Amino acid sequence: RTQWLKSLLRWREKGDAQRFFVFLWATANEKASLNMSALTKIAEIEAEMARTQKNKATNSHLGLLKAKLAKLRAQVVSEGTKGSGGGGGAQPGFEVSKTGDARVGLIGFPSVGKSTLLNKMTGSASEVASYEFTTLTCVPGVFNYKGAKVQLLDLPGIIEGAKDGKGRGKQVISVAYSCSLILIVLDVMKPILHKRKIEYELEGFGIRLNKQPPNIVFKKREKGGIAFSVAPGVILKDLDEEGVQSILREYKIANAQVAFRCNASADDLIDVLEGNRKYCPALYVMNKIDQITIEELDIIAEVPHHVPICAHHEWNLDGLIEVMWKYMSLLRIYTKPRGQIPDYTAPVILPACKNSMADFCNRIHRSLLPQFKVALVWGMSVKHNPQRCGKEHELADEDVVQIIKKVG
């Protein structure tokens, strides 16, 4: 690589344009061949996994194949996302600045009603038409609910193979990677198989829908080999000590401590080793219910995490927003100036995973935490009202807080 760079600089100084462009052409072909070879290996591994029977004797082999598959997919994603803020390689990205208290992305196949839903919920002007691929870039909108500002992103429709870069799919999924909630918009008149296809594309990019990070302790160490332990009552699915060791060998790890404290599989262990997975809540928005019967709607009701709507006629949009609020897990904290009534018009919005008093102070302003002395809290998080609390106190929804600063 160093020799190539020296040659490139020498050719540029001499003005040898022909060699310069030949070098660029060769580099581009090399990157394309590497990407295609990775995709070919992914297809071969998936075919081998489909041929292999699942039993105790093949668990170790299947775990090794899954580890190789995860590494190849990470290679394809990293090669395709270099050089662009939106995650699309050489093509320009369409990432928009994050505003509001939460971000929600609309993902789905073309012509399922994403733009109509955005327009009805936010009043934005996303283009709507009867043909596919009407939306070609990311269109943002904002709506207010319970004092919180929620940013809604209308993303272009994705196609099969989006995780491999088809149809600017990597750019779309990269934007979804930054969302706190994903709305998968489905057309009830299309096969329910579309739901599984979109899940497959998102999972291939490292997004885990409606899942929590596995409670697996993994620590590297300098010597001692592999220390394998399983907590009492924990069940490992298609995984044993030999399978764990084969997966770790694929990642070139010879000395480590691995402790399973929850029911897990080989995929969960690989996610922990990769360390770049996104665990995100998701809702399946079943659109265009005005075109089906009540009996068909009862069948759709069996789909978990679903909300039936009709964006065109604005049916059940209020119910959708209520479920979105529940899945986003946001807390409203009201401030109380000294000697005045609480301000219920402009709550401070906190995610449920960051609800400590220190997080509340940082949300208001970074300079507030060093001046913090104690806080008076009214609400469900305390035993009596008011109660003096410190920085580590965890707040609950609709708590009222009065901050007392240090003197001097």
N, C-alpha and C positions, 0 to 999 in steps of 0.2 A: 504493500500500500504506500509506504514511504517513497519507494522508487517511482511509482506511478505519479505521485504528487510532484516529485522533482522533474519528471519528464513533462508533465503538464505545464509547470511554470516555465520550463526552458522553451517549449514550443510556443507558449503565449508571448514570451519576450522576443523570440525570433520572428513572430508574426506568421508562423506556419499554421494557417487556418485549417488546411486540409487534415493534418494530423490531429489537430485539436478536436475537430468534429468527429473524426473517426474514433478518437478516444471516448468522447461522450456517447457515441452510438454503441460502442462495445460495452461500456459500463451499464447503459440502460438494458441492453440485451442480457447481460449477466444477471441483473436484478430480476428481470422477467423470468429467466430460466430457473433461478433459485425459487421464486414464488411458485412457478408451475410444478417444479419438482416436489415442493412441500405439499401442494394440493394433491399431486399424484400419490405421494406416500400416505396422506390422510385417507384417500379413497381405498388404497390397498389395506390399510389397517382396519378400516371400518368393515371391509369385506371379510377379512380374516376373523374379526370379532363376531360377525353374523354367522360364519361357518362353525365356530367353536361352540361345542356344547357346554352348558353351565353345570358344573358339579364341583365337588371338593377337590378333585384332582386338577382341574383347570383354573381354579381361582387365582393361583399365583400368576399363571400365564396371562389371564385376562387383565389382572391388575397391572402387569407390565405393559400390555398393549394400551391400556387407558392412560398410563403415564406418558408413553411415547406420543399418543394422540394429543394430549394436553400440551406438550411441549411444541409440537408442530403447529397447532392452532395458535399458540402464543407467538410463534415465529411469524406466521402469516399476518396476524393482527398488527404486530410491531412493524413489519415491513410496509404494511399498507397505511399506517398512521403517521409515518415520519414526514415532517416538513409542512404540516398543516394544522392549524389550531382546531379545525372542525373534524379532524380524523379521517381525511380522505386521500392521503398521499399527495400526488402531484396536483390533484384537482383542488380548487379553492373550497374551503369549508364554509359552513353557514351557521356557525355558533353565534348566539346572541348573548348579550350581557345579562347576567342574572339579576333580577329585581324581585322585590316582594319578600315574603316570609317563607314561601315554599315554591317549588317548581314541579309542574306536572307535564308529562309528555304524552302526546297522542300518537300511537303507533298502530299501523294496520296495513292491509293490502290496499291497492288503489281503489278509489271509488266506493268507499264504505261509509262516507259521511263525516269524515274528520273535520273538514273545513266548515261544513254546516254546523257541527257541534260547537266549534270554536266561535263562530259568528253569533250563535244564539246565546252562549254563556258569557261572552266578553264584549260583544258589540264590535269586534274587529272586522276588517274587510278582507278576509281571505277569499280568493277567487273560488267560485263554485260553478261546476259544469257537469254535464251528463257523461263526459268522456273521462277515461283514466289518465292519471298523471297530470291532473290540473295544477296541483301544488308542486312546484319545482324547488322551493327553498323553504327555510324555516320561518313560519309566520307566528309572532308572539302576540299574546293578549293577556290582560290582567282583569280579574274580578275580585270583589271584596266579599268576605263572608265571616261573620262573627268578629269583626275588627281586624281580620287578617287579610293581607294582599297575597293572592295566589296567582303565579304566572303560569299561563297555559300555552304550550307550544304545539302548533300544528306542523307535524313533520311530513315530508313527502312519503308516499306509499312505498313500501319495500316489496321485494320479490324474493322468490326462493334463491338461495345462494348469496343473500345480502351480507352474511358474515364473512364471505370470501371476497367481497368488493363489488358484486354485481349490482348495477343500478344505483350507485352511490350509497349502497347499504351500510358501509362502514361509517360514513359520515352521519347517517341517520341514527345508528345505534350508539355512536360516540356521544351525540347530544343527549340521547336517552340515558347514558351512563351518569350524567350529572343531575338527573331528576330525583326528587324525593318520592315520587309516585308515578307509575306508568299506567296509562289507560290504553288497553288493547281493544281497539274498536273493531267489531266484527259485524258482518252483514248476516242477519238471520236467514236470508234466502240462499246464502252460500253454504257449502258443506262445513260441518263443525270441525273437519280435519284442518281447516285454516288456523284454528286455535293452536293445535299442536305444531304446525309448521312455524308459526311466529315464535312460539316458545323455544323451538329448536334453534332458530336463528339467534335469539337473545342469549340462550345458554352457551352457544358456540363463541360468543363474544365475552363471556365471563359474567353475565348478569343472571343472578339466581332470584327467581320470582317467588314471593310469599314464603321465603325460608329465612331461618335464623342461622348465623354463623355456627358451625359445629363446635361443640365444646371438646376440642382435641388439643392437648398440650404437646407442643413440639419445640424442643430446645436442642440446638447443636452443642456438641462438646468436643474437646480435643482428643479424648481417648475413652476406651471402655466399651466400644461397640454399640450395638443397638439395644437400648433398654425398653422393652415392650411390656405394657401393663394395661389391664382393662378393669374398670371399676365394677363393683358387684352390681348385678342386675342389668348390665349393659350388654346388648346383643349386636354383634358385628355381622352385617349382611355380606355374604360372599367375600369374606376377608378373614385371614388368619395371620399368624406371625410370619410365616413364610412369604405370604403376599405382601405384607408390610415391608419386609426386607427387600423384596424384588423391586418394589416401587421406589424405595430410598436409593437402591443401587442405580436405578435409571437416572436419578437426580444427583448421582455421585456423592452420596452422603453415607459415610461409613460409621460415624459415631454420633449418636443422637439419643434423646429421650422422647418416647412417644407414649402418651397416656390418653386412653379413650375414656371420657367421662359422659358420653351420650351414645345412643344408638347411631351407628355410622356405617358407611360403605367405603369402597375404594375411591369413589368419586369425591367424597367428603375429605378424605386424607389428601388427595391431589389438590383440592381447592385450598387447603391449609398450606401445603407446600408452595403453591404458586403465589399465594398471598395478595393477589390483586383482584379478588372477586368482589362484585357489587351485589349486596343483598338488599333487594328493593321490593316494597309491596306493590301489588298490581291488581287492577280491576278489569274484568272483561265486560266491556260495554256492548250489549247486544242491541244494535241499532236496527231501525226500520221494522219495528214490531207491528206497525199498522198494516203490514202486508201478510200477516199470518193469523191463524185462528187461535181461540182460547186454548184448545187442546194442544196445539203446537207450543204455545207459550208455557204450558205446564211442563212439557218435556224439557224446554230450555231452562226452566227453573232448577233442574237437577245439576246444572253446571256450577261448581263452587266459585265463589268470589265474583259473581255476575250481577249486573244491573241492567234490566231491560228498559230501553228508551226509544223514542222516536224524535230525532233531532229536528226534522222538518216541521212537525206539528207541536214541538216543545212538550212532548209527553214525558213525565217523570224526570225532568231535569232537576227539580228541587230534591227529589230523592237521591239522584246521582251525587249532587253536591254534598248532601248529608253523609253519604257513605264515603265520599272522598275525604271529608273532614275526619271521619273515624279512622281511616286507613293512614292518613298523614300523621296522626298522633301528635297534634299540636296543643300546647297549653297557653291559656290566656292569663297573664299576670297583670293585675292592676296596681298602679302606683298611688300612694297617698302622701301628699305634701303635709308637713307638720302643721297642725291646727286647722286643716281643711278636710273636706270630704274626699273620698277616693275619686279618681278620674276614670269613669267607666266607658268613656268614649274612645280612648286610644290605648288598648292594652298592649303590653309587651309580649310578643309571641316567641315561645321557646319550643323546641322539639322535646318530646318526652324523654329522649335519651340524654339530653343535656339540660336538666332541670334543677341544678344546684343553685344556691344563692350566688356563688362566684360566677356561674354562667349568666345569671340574671344581670349582675353588675356589668359584666363585659358586653352584654347585649345593649345596654344603655350607652356606656362609654368606657373605654379602656382605662381612663384616668380615675374612674370611680372606685375600682377595687383596692388600690393602695390606700385610699382614704377611708375605707370601710372600717367601722368600729363594731356595730351591731345592727340588727334589723328587727323591727316589730312586724309580726305576721299575723294576719287574720285569715282563717279559712280551714279547709279540710286537712291540711298537712300538719296542723298543730293540735295539741290536746286542749288548750284553753286560749281564748282571744282577749287581748293580744298576747303573743308569746315572743320572748327575746330569742333570736336565732343567730347562728354564726354562718360562716361561709360555706360549710359543708351541708347545711340543711337542704333537703330536697323539697321543692315546691310542688303543689298540686294545681289542677285547673281551677281558675277563677280565684286564686289566692290574692289577698291585698297585702302589699309590702310597703313599709316605710323605712327608709335607710337613714341611719344615724352615722354621721361622719366623725372622724377623729378631730379633736380640737388642737390647733397648732400644728 
